[in-house]
Amino acid sequence: MNKHLKAALGLSAAMTGASLQPALAQENLPGLAVSSFPSPTASFWFSHLIPKLGLDRKHGFRLTVEAKPSQVAYSDFISGASKACYCIATAAAARFVERGADISQVWIVQTNVSYIVTGDPAIKSAKDLEGKTLAADTATGAWAVAASLISRAGTDLKKVRIQPGSISNSLIELSRGRVDAAVATSALDFIRINQEQPDKYRLIVLGNDKATFEATGGKGIPYWGFGAWNEWLRQPANADLSRKLYAASIDLIGLLRSDTDRIAGEVAEVAKVDKQAFLAETRNYWTYHLGPASDYEKGIRLLGSDFLPAGKQIDAPLTESAYRTLISDFKP
């Protein structure tokens, strides 16, 4: 073999080895598996965009996400079949802890703002719901929050006719004129129905008032985020993975703020959410306030001691022991 061929082969081998090193390093990254709700929920697109944009690899881990129907995601989480859920609503976590589950809310992604969608010109505030028919998904913690906020706005709910049903059915009933207003958990619901019949509907926003922010220490009412089994979270390797996921999540929030149009396009592709509707929601109704659950302690206590027992979501106000279980001491 002549010296030129040897040199070429040596260079080729060196280049091949160099090209394999990043791939091998990537394969050796520690993995974290989480569950999410199905598309088009925020839980779905938020968790799925982290690996799609490479934010997990940036922080030295590999994230895999399994989307499941909400009841399946929760039952798997509570049974211990999955140890980490990037979909847990604080209200749901409180119910599970009340029933004895050793889980915690680790951090919050979105705060809870309740919305009333109406096309009735006579309904200008929550107080005007008295004597009207309001469609709402009354089986959820979100309704417990909305009902409490409506009451705090001075409305006597005994004077409001409540028509139970899912959010999608509530909006259908509203569009067909069978109810006067509907409760929504996302401004996106309003934007979608308003796209079909522009300027017919209006949005009344609850939960972003001064009194609510004072009651929650200025943080707002926690909505959903990352939850985990405490035994799992106490393991150093899992605690480290959780911190890496938190850092990747912070990066995604930053991109959502600084490069909104691009991320809206990614959300549209991943979750089949209308890009323009998502842009309108993000720019006009920002609710992404990511932070450790301990930062939201006042809001969690408001849920566990007031909103949830009043809404019959839990049997009694949570105990101090329950709060110590529910509110993680996670530090980024």
Order of alpha helices (4+ residues) and beta strands (2+ residues): alpha-beta-alpha-alpha-beta-alpha-beta-alpha-beta-beta-beta-alpha-beta-alpha-beta-alpha-beta-alpha-beta-alpha-alpha-alpha-alpha-beta-alpha-alpha
